[in-house]
C-alpha cells in the first residue's frame, strides 16, 4: 500500500463523515447531530407534509405506496408489488385486498400465465393516485421552498450522488 502524500487532504474520520456542524436557520446555535439523524429527520418532516393529502384520500402511507407501485408498474404480479414495497410476498396480499375492497385496484388474469393473476389500478385508483401525487408535489414544493434555488440544486446533486 502506498504511503499518503504530504499534500493530500487527510482521510475523513468517522466523526467527520457522520456528523456536521451547521447553524440552524432559526438561531445561532450549532447543530452537531450526525448526518444520518439529520437526513432521517428531514425525510420524516417531508412525510408529515404529505400526510394531509393521504388523509384526504383516506389512505395510509403504506397503502399509498402500494397504489403508487401498482400505478407505475401495473398490471403486475403481487410479487413485483412486494419487491417494490420491500415486504414479504405473503404480506402484500393484505395490502392489495384493502386497495381492492376500496375499488382502487383489481386483480385480473395474467395474459402470460393463466394460473397467475396480476393487479392493476382501476379508473378510481388512477384518479386517487393522481390526487395523492398532486398533493405530494404541493407538499414537497412547500417543504423545499424554504431553500434557495442554489441550495435545492446542491441538495439534488448530493442526493443523486448518495443514491447511486
C-alpha positions as CSV (number, residue, x, y, z in Angstrom):
1,X,0.0,0.0,0.0
2,X,1.4,3.4,-0.9
3,X,2.2,6.0,1.7
4,X,-0.1,9.0,1.7
5,X,1.3,12.1,0.0
6,X,2.2,15.0,2.2
7,X,0.0,17.4,0.2
8,X,-3.0,15.0,0.2
9,X,-6.0,16.0,2.3
10,X,-6.4,13.9,5.4
11,X,-8.7,10.9,5.2
12,X,-12.2,11.6,6.6
13,X,-12.7,10.2,10.1
14,X,-15.9,8.5,11.2
15,X,-16.9,11.7,13.1
16,X,-16.4,14.0,10.1
17,X,-18.4,11.7,7.8
18,X,-21.3,11.1,10.2
19,X,-21.8,14.5,11.7
20,X,-21.9,18.0,10.6
21,X,-21.6,21.3,12.4
22,X,-24.0,23.8,11.0
23,X,-26.0,26.8,12.1
24,X,-29.7,26.3,12.4
25,X,-31.7,28.9,10.4
26,X,-33.8,29.9,13.4
27,X,-30.9,30.7,15.8
28,X,-27.2,31.0,16.1
29,X,-27.0,27.6,17.8
30,X,-24.7,25.0,16.4
31,X,-26.4,21.7,15.2
32,X,-23.9,18.9,15.6
33,X,-26.2,15.9,15.2
34,X,-24.9,13.1,13.0
35,X,-25.7,13.4,9.3
36,X,-27.9,10.2,9.3
37,X,-30.1,11.7,12.0
38,X,-30.4,15.0,10.1
39,X,-31.3,13.2,6.9
40,X,-33.9,10.9,8.6
41,X,-35.3,13.9,10.4
42,X,-35.7,15.8,7.1
43,X,-37.3,12.7,5.5
44,X,-39.7,12.4,8.4
45,X,-40.7,16.1,8.2
46,X,-41.3,15.7,4.4
47,X,-43.6,12.7,5.1
48,X,-45.6,14.8,7.5
49,X,-46.1,17.4,4.8
50,X,-47.5,14.6,2.6
51,X,-49.8,13.2,5.3
52,X,-52.6,15.7,4.7
53,X,-53.0,14.6,1.1
54,X,-53.2,11.0,2.2
55,X,-55.7,11.7,4.9
56,X,-58.0,13.4,2.4
57,X,-57.8,10.3,0.2
58,X,-58.3,8.0,3.2
59,X,-55.0,6.2,2.6
60,X,-52.3,5.1,4.9
61,X,-48.7,5.9,3.8
62,X,-48.2,2.2,3.2
63,X,-51.4,1.8,1.1
64,X,-50.5,4.9,-0.9
65,X,-47.0,3.5,-1.7
66,X,-48.7,0.2,-2.8
67,X,-51.1,2.1,-5.0
68,X,-48.2,4.1,-6.5
69,X,-46.3,0.8,-7.3
70,X,-49.4,-0.7,-9.0
71,X,-50.0,2.6,-10.8
72,X,-46.4,2.7,-12.1
73,X,-45.7,-1.0,-12.7
74,X,-49.2,-2.4,-13.3
75,X,-50.6,-4.7,-14.4
76,X,-48.1,-6.7,-12.4
77,X,-47.9,-9.7,-10.2
78,X,-48.2,-9.4,-6.4
79,X,-44.5,-10.4,-6.1
80,X,-43.5,-7.3,-8.0
81,X,-45.5,-5.2,-5.6
82,X,-44.0,-6.9,-2.6
83,X,-40.5,-6.4,-4.1
84,X,-41.0,-2.7,-4.5
85,X,-42.6,-2.3,-1.1
86,X,-39.8,-4.5,0.4
87,X,-42.2,-6.7,2.2
88,X,-42.8,-10.5,2.1
89,X,-44.9,-11.7,-0.8
90,X,-47.5,-13.2,1.7
91,X,-47.9,-9.7,3.3
92,X,-48.7,-7.9,0.1
93,X,-51.9,-9.9,-0.2
94,X,-53.5,-7.9,2.7
95,X,-52.4,-4.6,1.2
96,X,-53.8,-5.4,-2.2
97,X,-57.0,-6.8,-0.5
98,X,-57.5,-3.4,1.2
99,X,-57.0,-1.5,-2.0
100,X,-59.3,-3.9,-3.9
101,X,-62.0,-3.5,-1.3
102,X,-61.9,0.2,-1.8
103,X,-62.2,-0.2,-5.6
104,X,-58.7,1.2,-6.2
105,X,-57.1,-1.9,-7.8
106,X,-58.4,-5.0,-9.4
107,X,-57.0,-8.5,-9.9
108,X,-57.0,-9.7,-13.5
109,X,-55.7,-12.9,-15.1
110,X,-52.1,-12.8,-16.2
111,X,-52.1,-12.9,-20.0
112,X,-48.8,-14.8,-20.0
113,X,-49.8,-17.4,-17.4
114,X,-53.5,-18.2,-16.9
115,X,-52.7,-19.8,-13.5
116,X,-51.5,-16.4,-12.2
117,X,-53.1,-13.1,-11.6
118,X,-51.9,-9.5,-11.9
119,X,-53.1,-6.4,-10.2
120,X,-53.8,-3.1,-11.9
121,X,-55.3,0.2,-10.8
122,X,-59.0,0.9,-11.5
123,X,-60.1,4.2,-13.0
124,X,-60.9,5.3,-9.4
125,X,-57.5,4.1,-8.3
126,X,-55.8,6.1,-11.1
127,X,-57.9,9.2,-10.0
128,X,-56.9,8.8,-6.3
129,X,-53.3,8.3,-7.2
130,X,-53.3,11.4,-9.4
131,X,-54.8,13.4,-6.5
132,X,-52.4,12.0,-4.0
133,X,-49.4,12.7,-6.3
134,X,-50.6,16.2,-6.8
135,X,-50.8,16.8,-3.1
136,X,-47.4,15.2,-2.7
137,X,-45.9,17.7,-5.2
138,X,-47.5,20.6,-3.4
139,X,-46.2,19.4,-0.1
140,X,-42.7,18.9,-1.5
141,X,-42.8,22.4,-3.1
142,X,-43.7,23.9,0.3
143,X,-41.1,21.8,2.1
144,X,-38.2,22.6,-0.2
145,X,-39.4,26.1,-0.7
146,X,-37.6,27.0,2.5
147,X,-34.3,26.5,0.5
148,X,-32.9,28.9,-2.1
149,X,-32.6,27.8,-5.7
150,X,-28.8,27.2,-5.2
151,X,-29.5,25.1,-2.0
152,X,-32.0,23.0,-3.8
153,X,-29.6,22.4,-6.7
154,X,-26.8,21.5,-4.3
155,X,-29.2,19.1,-2.4
156,X,-30.2,17.5,-5.6
157,X,-26.6,16.9,-6.6
158,X,-25.8,15.4,-3.2
159,X,-28.8,13.1,-3.1
160,X,-28.1,11.8,-6.6
161,X,-24.6,11.1,-5.5
162,X,-25.7,9.3,-2.4
163,X,-28.4,7.4,-4.3
164,X,-26.2,6.0,-6.9
